[in-house]
Amino acid sequence: MEDGRPIFLQIAELLENSILDGTLAEEGQVPSTNELAAFHRINPATAAKGVNKLVDDGTLYKKRGIGMFVSSGARAKLRGRRRDEFARQYVQPLVAEARKLGIDPAELKSMIDTWEGER
């Protein structure tokens, strides 16, 4: 947990990643803040802040006296948000740079297909 971002955001992202990859199923229970804190060796208040961020955006919900659970539709919602972020962070700058270099969309697609074929 040392990538320069606040730890609570890293906790939130770890939980989101677990939802996206299916480790945490929709309507499944999420580890408690104390479990997260112990596992990651962080303050329980920091873990709670990460969990509460996901509650605030509707990814998780609380069952009083039982714990936190993944909301129905959370995976699709996260996937959509992450795709939008991906487009803003990677695709838009890629297209802008390609334009500057005179690379048309067909040539750019061909370049991507070539890289994809080399995996």
DSSP file (Angstrom, degrees, kcal/mol; ACC not computed):
  #  RESIDUE AA STRUCTURE BP1 BP2  ACC     N-H-->O    O-->H-N    N-H-->O    O-->H-N    TCO  KAPPA ALPHA  PHI   PSI    X-CA   Y-CA   Z-CA
    1    1 A M              0   0    0      0, 0.0     3,-0.1     0, 0.0     9,-0.1   0.000 360.0 360.0 360.0  58.9    0.0    0.0    0.0
    2    2 A E        +     0   0    0      1,-0.1     5,-0.0     4,-0.0     0, 0.0  -0.388 360.0 120.4-141.2  61.8    2.6    2.5   -1.0
    3    3 A D  S    S-     0   0    0      2,-0.3    -1,-0.1     3,-0.0     4,-0.0   0.245  85.8-101.5-109.4  14.7    1.7    4.1   -4.4
    4    4 A G  S    S+     0   0    0      1,-0.3     3,-0.1    -3,-0.1    -2,-0.0   0.192  89.8 109.4  91.8 -18.3    1.5    7.7   -3.2
    5    5 A R  S    S-     0   0    0      1,-0.1    -1,-0.3     2,-0.1    -2,-0.3  -0.573  85.5 -81.4 -87.8 156.2   -2.3    7.8   -3.1
    6    6 A P    >>  -     0   0    0      0, 0.0     4,-1.6     0, 0.0     3,-0.6  -0.257  38.9-124.7 -54.8 142.0   -4.2    8.0    0.2
    7    7 A I  H 3> S+     0   0    0      1,-0.2     4,-2.5     2,-0.2     5,-0.2   0.860 108.5  59.4 -60.7 -37.6   -4.5    4.5    1.7
    8    8 A F  H 3> S+     0   0    0      1,-0.2     4,-2.2     2,-0.2    -1,-0.2   0.869 105.3  50.0 -62.4 -34.0   -8.3    4.7    2.0
    9    9 A L  H <> S+     0   0    0     -3,-0.6     4,-2.4     2,-0.2    -1,-0.2   0.871 109.2  51.7 -69.4 -35.7   -8.5    5.2   -1.8
   10   10 A Q  H  X S+     0   0    0     -4,-1.6     4,-2.4     2,-0.2    -2,-0.2   0.892 109.6  49.7 -65.9 -39.2   -6.2    2.1   -2.3
   11   11 A I  H  X S+     0   0    0     -4,-2.5     4,-2.3     2,-0.2    -2,-0.2   0.933 111.0  49.5 -63.4 -46.1   -8.5    0.1    0.0
   12   12 A A  H  X S+     0   0    0     -4,-2.2     4,-2.5     1,-0.2    -2,-0.2   0.915 112.1  48.3 -59.2 -43.6  -11.6    1.2   -2.0
   13   13 A E  H  X S+     0   0    0     -4,-2.4     4,-2.9     2,-0.2    -1,-0.2   0.885 108.4  53.6 -66.6 -38.5   -9.8    0.3   -5.3
   14   14 A L  H  X S+     0   0    0     -4,-2.4     4,-1.9     2,-0.2    -1,-0.2   0.919 111.3  46.2 -60.7 -42.9   -8.8   -3.1   -4.0
   15   15 A L  H  X S+     0   0    0     -4,-2.3     4,-1.8     2,-0.2    -2,-0.2   0.917 112.0  51.0 -65.8 -42.6  -12.5   -3.8   -3.1
   16   16 A E  H  X S+     0   0    0     -4,-2.5     4,-2.8     1,-0.2    -2,-0.2   0.924 109.2  51.3 -58.9 -44.5  -13.6   -2.5   -6.5
   17   17 A N  H  X S+     0   0    0     -4,-2.9     4,-2.4     1,-0.2     6,-0.3   0.881 108.0  52.2 -61.3 -38.1  -11.0   -4.8   -8.2
   18   18 A S  H  <>S+     0   0    0     -4,-1.9     6,-2.3     2,-0.2     5,-1.0   0.839 110.9  47.7 -67.7 -32.5  -12.4   -7.8   -6.2
   19   19 A I  H ><5S+     0   0    0     -4,-1.8     3,-0.8     4,-0.2    -2,-0.2   0.924 112.2  49.7 -70.4 -45.6  -15.9   -6.9   -7.4
   20   20 A L  H 3<5S+     0   0    0     -4,-2.8    -2,-0.2     1,-0.2    -3,-0.2   0.884 113.8  44.1 -62.2 -39.9  -14.8   -6.6  -11.0
   21   21 A D  T 3<5S-     0   0    0     -4,-2.4    -1,-0.2    -5,-0.2    -2,-0.2   0.483 115.7-113.0 -87.6   0.0  -12.9   -9.9  -11.0
   22   22 A G  T < 5S+     0   0    0     -3,-0.8    -3,-0.2    -4,-0.4    -4,-0.1   0.428  84.4 120.1  88.9  -1.8  -15.7  -11.7   -9.2
   23   23 A T  S   <S+     0   0    0     -5,-1.0     2,-0.6    -6,-0.3    -4,-0.2   0.904  82.4  42.1 -61.3 -40.3  -13.9  -12.4   -6.0
   24   24 A L  S    S-     0   0    0     -6,-2.3    -2,-0.3    -9,-0.2    -1,-0.2  -0.940  91.8-150.4-106.8 113.5  -16.6  -10.4   -4.2
   25   25 A A    >   -     0   0    0     -2,-0.6     3,-2.4     4,-0.1    45,-0.4  -0.456  28.0 -90.3 -82.7 153.2  -20.0  -11.3   -5.7
   26   26 A E  T 3  S+     0   0    0      1,-0.3    45,-0.2    -2,-0.1    46,-0.1  -0.404 118.5  17.3 -59.7 137.6  -22.9   -9.0   -5.9
   27   27 A E  T 3  S+     0   0    0     43,-2.6    -1,-0.3     1,-0.3     2,-0.2   0.444 102.3 127.5  71.1   4.1  -25.0   -9.4   -2.7
   28   28 A G    <   -     0   0    0     -3,-2.4    42,-2.3    43,-0.1    -1,-0.3  -0.568  66.9-102.2 -86.1 154.7  -22.0  -11.0   -1.1
   29   29 A Q  B     -A   69   0A   0     40,-0.2    40,-0.3    -2,-0.2    -4,-0.1  -0.521  29.9-139.5 -78.9 142.9  -20.6   -9.8    2.2
   30   30 A V        -     0   0    0     38,-2.8    38,-0.4    -2,-0.2     3,-0.1  -0.721  33.5 -90.9 -96.7 147.3  -17.4   -7.7    2.2
   31   31 A P        -     0   0    0      0, 0.0    -1,-0.1     0, 0.0    37,-0.0  -0.249  52.0-103.0 -54.2 147.2  -14.7   -8.1    4.8
   32   32 A S     >  -     0   0    0      1,-0.1     4,-2.8    -3,-0.1     5,-0.2  -0.227  26.7-109.4 -68.5 162.7  -15.2   -6.0    7.9
   33   33 A T  H  > S+     0   0    0      1,-0.2     4,-2.6     2,-0.2     5,-0.2   0.867 121.9  53.2 -61.9 -34.6  -13.2   -2.8    8.4
   34   34 A N  H  > S+     0   0    0      2,-0.2     4,-2.5     1,-0.2    -1,-0.2   0.896 109.3  48.1 -66.9 -39.2  -11.4   -4.6   11.2
   35   35 A E  H  > S+     0   0    0      2,-0.2     4,-2.7     1,-0.2     5,-0.2   0.929 113.8  47.0 -64.9 -45.0  -10.5   -7.5    9.0
   36   36 A L  H  X S+     0   0    0     -4,-2.8     4,-2.5     1,-0.2    -2,-0.2   0.917 113.0  49.6 -61.5 -43.2   -9.3   -5.1    6.2
   37   37 A A  H  X>S+     0   0    0     -4,-2.6     5,-2.1    -5,-0.2     4,-0.9   0.919 113.5  45.2 -63.1 -44.6   -7.3   -3.2    8.8
   38   38 A A  H  <5S+     0   0    0     -4,-2.5     3,-0.3     3,-0.2    -2,-0.2   0.927 114.5  48.2 -66.1 -44.4   -5.6   -6.3   10.2
   39   39 A F  H  <5S+     0   0    0     -4,-2.7    -2,-0.2     1,-0.2    -1,-0.2   0.911 121.9  33.9 -63.4 -43.1   -4.9   -7.8    6.8
   40   40 A H  H  <5S-     0   0    0     -4,-2.5    -1,-0.2    -5,-0.2    -2,-0.2   0.429 106.5-124.1 -94.1  -0.1   -3.4   -4.6    5.4
   41   41 A R  T  <5 +     0   0    0     -4,-0.9     2,-0.3    -3,-0.3    -3,-0.2   0.943  66.5 128.4  55.3  53.0   -1.9   -3.4    8.7
   42   42 A I      < -     0   0    0     -5,-2.1    -1,-0.2    -6,-0.2    -2,-0.1  -0.807  68.5 -78.4-128.8 170.8   -3.7   -0.1    8.7
   43   43 A N    >>  -     0   0    0     -2,-0.3     4,-1.9     1,-0.1     3,-0.8  -0.498  36.2-129.7 -69.2 135.5   -5.8    1.9   11.1
   44   44 A P  H 3> S+     0   0    0      0, 0.0     4,-2.7     0, 0.0     5,-0.2   0.831 109.3  58.9 -56.4 -32.0   -9.5    0.6   11.2
   45   45 A A  H 3> S+     0   0    0      2,-0.2     4,-1.9     1,-0.2     5,-0.1   0.861 104.8  50.0 -65.6 -34.0  -10.7    4.2   10.6
   46   46 A T  H <> S+     0   0    0     -3,-0.8     4,-1.8     2,-0.2    -1,-0.2   0.916 111.2  48.0 -69.0 -43.5   -8.7    4.3    7.4
   47   47 A A  H  X S+     0   0    0     -4,-1.9     4,-2.3     1,-0.2    -2,-0.2   0.916 111.0  52.0 -61.6 -42.4  -10.2    1.0    6.2
   48   48 A A  H  X S+     0   0    0     -4,-2.7     4,-3.2     1,-0.2    -1,-0.2   0.879 105.3  55.0 -61.9 -38.2  -13.7    2.4    7.2
   49   49 A K  H  X S+     0   0    0     -4,-1.9     4,-1.6     2,-0.2    -1,-0.2   0.903 109.1  47.8 -62.7 -40.7  -13.1    5.5    5.1
   50   50 A G  H  X S+     0   0    0     -4,-1.8     4,-1.2     2,-0.2    -2,-0.2   0.917 114.2  46.1 -64.9 -43.6  -12.3    3.4    2.0
   51   51 A V  H  X S+     0   0    0     -4,-2.3     4,-1.7     1,-0.2     3,-0.4   0.924 110.7  53.0 -64.2 -44.9  -15.4    1.3    2.6
   52   52 A N  H  X S+     0   0    0     -4,-3.2     4,-2.8     1,-0.2    -1,-0.2   0.820 101.3  60.2 -63.6 -30.5  -17.6    4.3    3.2
   53   53 A K  H  X S+     0   0    0     -4,-1.6     4,-1.5     1,-0.2    -1,-0.2   0.915 107.7  45.8 -60.3 -41.1  -16.4    5.8   -0.1
   54   54 A L  H  <>S+     0   0    0     -4,-1.2     5,-2.0    -3,-0.4     6,-1.6   0.806 111.3  52.1 -73.6 -28.9  -17.9    2.8   -1.8
   55   55 A V  H ><5S+     0   0    0     -4,-1.7     3,-1.4     4,-0.2    -2,-0.2   0.924 107.6  53.3 -67.4 -44.1  -21.1    3.1    0.3
   56   56 A D  H 3<5S+     0   0    0     -4,-2.8    -2,-0.2     1,-0.3    -1,-0.2   0.842 110.8  45.6 -60.9 -34.8  -21.4    6.7   -0.8
   57   57 A D  T 3<5S-     0   0    0     -4,-1.5    -1,-0.3    -5,-0.2    -2,-0.2   0.397 117.9-110.5 -93.1   6.3  -21.2    5.8   -4.5
   58   58 A G  T < 5S+     0   0    0     -3,-1.4    -3,-0.2     2,-0.2    -2,-0.1   0.543  87.3 115.7  85.3   6.8  -23.7    2.9   -4.1
   59   59 A T  S   <S+     0   0    0     -5,-2.0    12,-2.9    -6,-0.2     2,-0.3   0.870  82.1  26.8 -75.4 -37.2  -21.2    0.1   -4.7
   60   60 A L  E     -B   70   0A   0     -6,-1.6     2,-0.3    10,-0.3    -2,-0.2  -0.844  69.1-163.0-120.4 158.7  -21.7   -1.3   -1.2
   61   61 A Y  E     -B   69   0A   0      8,-2.5     8,-2.8    -2,-0.3     2,-0.4  -0.978  18.6-120.4-140.0 157.3  -24.6   -1.1    1.2
   62   62 A K  E     -B   68   0A   0     -2,-0.3     2,-0.7     6,-0.2     6,-0.2  -0.801   8.6-159.4-101.9 133.0  -24.9   -1.7    4.9
   63   63 A K  E >>  -B   67   0A   0      4,-3.2     3,-2.9    -2,-0.4     4,-2.2  -0.946  39.9-115.0-104.9 109.6  -27.1   -4.3    6.6
   64   64 A R  T 34 S+     0   0    0     -2,-0.7     4,-0.0     1,-0.3    -2,-0.0  -0.143  93.9   2.9 -51.1 126.6  -27.4   -3.0   10.1
   65   65 A G  T 34 S+     0   0    0      1,-0.1    -1,-0.3     0, 0.0    -3,-0.0   0.380 127.9  65.0  80.2  -4.6  -25.8   -5.3   12.6
   66   66 A I  T <4 S-     0   0    0     -3,-2.9     2,-0.3     1,-0.3    -2,-0.2   0.758  97.5-113.0-115.0 -48.0  -24.6   -7.7    9.9
   67   67 A G  E  <  - B   0  63A   0     -4,-2.2    -4,-3.2   -38,-0.0     2,-0.3  -0.958  42.1 -36.8 146.1-163.8  -22.0   -5.9    7.8
   68   68 A M  E     - B   0  62A   0    -38,-0.4   -38,-2.8    -2,-0.3     2,-0.3  -0.757  48.7-170.9-101.5 145.3  -21.4   -4.5    4.4
   69   69 A F  E     -AB  29  61A   0     -8,-2.8    -8,-2.5    -2,-0.3     2,-0.4  -0.939  29.7-103.3-135.0 155.0  -22.5   -6.1    1.1
   70   70 A V  E     - B   0  60A   0    -42,-2.3   -43,-2.6   -45,-0.4   -10,-0.3  -0.642  43.1-121.7 -78.3 130.1  -21.9   -5.6   -2.6
   71   71 A S    >   -     0   0    0    -12,-2.9     3,-1.7    -2,-0.4     4,-0.3  -0.354  28.5 -98.2 -70.1 149.3  -24.9   -3.9   -4.3
   72   72 A S  T 3  S+     0   0    0      1,-0.3    -1,-0.1   -46,-0.1   -12,-0.0  -0.478 112.9  20.9 -62.4 137.1  -26.7   -5.5   -7.1
   73   73 A G  T 3> S+     0   0    0     -2,-0.2     4,-2.2    -3,-0.1    -1,-0.3   0.440  86.8 122.9  83.0  -0.1  -25.4   -4.0  -10.4
   74   74 A A  H <>  +     0   0    0     -3,-1.7     4,-2.9     1,-0.2     5,-0.2   0.890  69.7  53.6 -63.0 -39.6  -22.2   -2.9   -8.8
   75   75 A R  H  > S+     0   0    0     -4,-0.3     4,-2.7     1,-0.2    -1,-0.2   0.940 111.5  43.8 -62.9 -47.3  -20.0   -4.8  -11.2
   76   76 A A  H  > S+     0   0    0      2,-0.2     4,-2.4     1,-0.2    -1,-0.2   0.895 114.5  50.8 -64.4 -39.6  -21.6   -3.3  -14.3
   77   77 A K  H  X S+     0   0    0     -4,-2.2     4,-2.3     2,-0.2    -2,-0.2   0.928 112.9  45.3 -63.9 -45.6  -21.5    0.1  -12.8
   78   78 A L  H  X S+     0   0    0     -4,-2.9     4,-3.0     2,-0.2     5,-0.2   0.918 111.8  52.1 -63.9 -43.4  -17.8   -0.2  -11.9
   79   79 A R  H  X S+     0   0    0     -4,-2.7     4,-2.3    -5,-0.2    -2,-0.2   0.923 110.8  47.9 -59.8 -44.3  -16.9   -1.6  -15.3
   80   80 A G  H  X S+     0   0    0     -4,-2.4     4,-2.1     2,-0.2    -1,-0.2   0.919 113.6  46.9 -61.8 -45.0  -18.7    1.4  -17.0
   81   81 A R  H  X S+     0   0    0     -4,-2.3     4,-2.3     1,-0.2    -2,-0.2   0.912 113.0  48.7 -64.7 -42.1  -16.9    3.9  -14.8
   82   82 A R  H  X S+     0   0    0     -4,-3.0     4,-2.5     2,-0.2    -1,-0.2   0.861 109.5  52.8 -67.4 -34.9  -13.5    2.3  -15.3
   83   83 A R  H  X S+     0   0    0     -4,-2.3     4,-2.5    -5,-0.2    -1,-0.2   0.918 109.5  49.0 -65.0 -42.2  -14.1    2.1  -19.1
   84   84 A D  H  X S+     0   0    0     -4,-2.1     4,-2.3     2,-0.2    -2,-0.2   0.922 112.5  47.8 -61.6 -43.7  -14.8    5.9  -19.1
   85   85 A E  H  X S+     0   0    0     -4,-2.3     4,-2.9     1,-0.2     5,-0.3   0.899 110.3  52.8 -62.8 -40.6  -11.7    6.5  -17.0
   86   86 A F  H  X>S+     0   0    0     -4,-2.5     4,-2.9     2,-0.2     5,-1.3   0.919 109.1  49.2 -60.1 -45.3   -9.7    4.3  -19.4
   87   87 A A  I  <>S+     0   0    0     -4,-2.5     5,-3.0     3,-0.2    -1,-0.2   0.927 115.2  43.8 -61.9 -45.0  -10.9    6.3  -22.4
   88   88 A R  I  <5S+     0   0    0     -4,-2.3    -2,-0.2     3,-0.2    -1,-0.2   0.912 120.7  39.6 -66.4 -42.1  -10.0    9.6  -20.7
   89   89 A Q  I  <5S+     0   0    0     -4,-2.9    -2,-0.2    -5,-0.2    -1,-0.2   0.839 135.6   8.1 -80.4 -33.7   -6.7    8.5  -19.4
   90   90 A Y  I  X5S+     0   0    0     -4,-2.9     4,-1.7    -5,-0.3    -3,-0.2   0.791 124.3  47.3-117.8 -47.0   -5.4    6.5  -22.3
   91   91 A V  I  ><S+     0   0    0     -5,-1.3     4,-2.9     2,-0.2     5,-0.3   0.944 109.3  51.2 -72.6 -47.2   -7.5    6.6  -25.5
   92   92 A Q  H  ><S+     0   0    0     -5,-3.0     4,-2.4     1,-0.2    -1,-0.2   0.931 114.0  43.9 -57.5 -48.2   -8.0   10.4  -25.7
   93   93 A P  H  > S+     0   0    0      0, 0.0     4,-2.5     0, 0.0    -1,-0.2   0.887 113.4  53.1 -64.7 -34.9   -4.3   11.2  -25.4
   94   94 A L  H  X S+     0   0    0     -4,-1.7     4,-2.5     2,-0.2    -2,-0.2   0.938 111.7  44.3 -62.2 -47.7   -3.5    8.3  -27.8
   95   95 A V  H  X S+     0   0    0     -4,-2.9     4,-2.4     2,-0.2    -1,-0.2   0.901 112.9  51.9 -65.5 -41.3   -5.9    9.7  -30.4
   96   96 A A  H  X S+     0   0    0     -4,-2.4     4,-2.0    -5,-0.3    -2,-0.2   0.924 112.3  45.3 -61.9 -44.3   -4.6   13.3  -29.9
   97   97 A E  H  X S+     0   0    0     -4,-2.5     4,-1.7     2,-0.2    -2,-0.2   0.899 111.0  53.3 -66.5 -40.4   -1.0   12.2  -30.4
   98   98 A A  H  <>S+     0   0    0     -4,-2.5     5,-3.1     1,-0.2     4,-0.4   0.913 107.8  51.7 -59.9 -42.5   -1.9   10.1  -33.4
   99   99 A R  H ><5S+     0   0    0     -4,-2.4     3,-1.4     1,-0.2    -1,-0.2   0.924 107.4  52.1 -58.9 -45.4   -3.6   13.1  -35.0
  100  100 A K  H 3<5S+     0   0    0     -4,-2.0    -1,-0.2     1,-0.3    -2,-0.2   0.843 111.6  47.4 -59.9 -33.2   -0.4   15.2  -34.4
  101  101 A L  T 3<5S-     0   0    0     -4,-1.7    -1,-0.3    -5,-0.1    -2,-0.2   0.411 117.6-111.9 -90.1   1.5    1.6   12.6  -36.2
  102  102 A G  T < 5 +     0   0    0     -3,-1.4     2,-0.7    -4,-0.4    -3,-0.2   0.754  64.4 151.4  75.3  23.8   -0.8   12.3  -39.1
  103  103 A I      < -     0   0    0     -5,-3.1    -1,-0.3    -6,-0.2    -2,-0.1  -0.800  35.7-145.7 -90.2 119.2   -1.9    8.8  -38.2
  104  104 A D     >  -     0   0    0     -2,-0.7     4,-2.5    -3,-0.1     3,-0.3  -0.368  27.2-101.3 -80.8 165.6   -5.5    8.3  -39.4
  105  105 A P  H  > S+     0   0    0      0, 0.0     4,-2.6     0, 0.0     5,-0.2   0.856 121.2  52.8 -55.8 -39.0   -8.0    6.1  -37.4
  106  106 A A  H  > S+     0   0    0      2,-0.2     4,-2.2     1,-0.2     5,-0.1   0.914 111.2  46.2 -64.5 -41.7   -7.6    3.1  -39.7
  107  107 A E  H  > S+     0   0    0     -3,-0.3     4,-2.4     2,-0.2    -1,-0.2   0.896 112.1  51.3 -66.9 -39.6   -3.8    3.2  -39.3
  108  108 A L  H  X S+     0   0    0     -4,-2.5     4,-2.4     2,-0.2    -2,-0.2   0.918 109.9  49.5 -62.8 -43.4   -4.1    3.5  -35.6
  109  109 A K  H  X S+     0   0    0     -4,-2.6     4,-2.8     1,-0.2    -1,-0.2   0.907 109.5  52.1 -61.1 -41.5   -6.5    0.6  -35.5
  110  110 A S  H  X S+     0   0    0     -4,-2.2     4,-2.3     2,-0.2    -2,-0.2   0.908 108.7  50.6 -61.0 -42.3   -4.0   -1.4  -37.5
  111  111 A M  H  X S+     0   0    0     -4,-2.4     4,-2.2     2,-0.2    -2,-0.2   0.922 111.7  47.4 -60.7 -44.5   -1.2   -0.5  -35.0
  112  112 A I  H  X S+     0   0    0     -4,-2.4     4,-2.7     1,-0.2    -2,-0.2   0.918 110.7  51.7 -63.8 -43.5   -3.4   -1.7  -32.1
  113  113 A D  H  X S+     0   0    0     -4,-2.8     4,-2.1     1,-0.2    -1,-0.2   0.882 108.7  52.0 -60.8 -38.2   -4.3   -4.9  -33.9
  114  114 A T  H  X S+     0   0    0     -4,-2.3     4,-0.7     2,-0.2    -1,-0.2   0.935 111.8  45.3 -63.9 -46.4   -0.6   -5.6  -34.5
  115  115 A W  H >< S+     0   0    0     -4,-2.2     3,-0.8     1,-0.2     4,-0.2   0.889 111.4  53.1 -64.1 -39.2    0.2   -5.1  -30.8
  116  116 A E  H >< S+     0   0    0     -4,-2.7     3,-1.3     1,-0.2    -1,-0.2   0.886 106.3  53.8 -62.3 -39.1   -2.7   -7.2  -29.8
  117  117 A G  H 3< S+     0   0    0     -4,-2.1    -1,-0.2     1,-0.2    -2,-0.2   0.672 101.1  61.2 -69.8 -17.2   -1.5  -10.0  -32.1
  118  118 A E  T <<        0   0    0     -3,-0.8    -1,-0.2    -4,-0.7    -2,-0.2   0.419 360.0 360.0 -90.8   1.6    1.9   -9.9  -30.4
  119  119 A R    <         0   0    0     -3,-1.3    -1,-0.2    -4,-0.2    -2,-0.1   0.522 360.0 360.0 -67.3 360.0    0.6  -10.9  -27.0
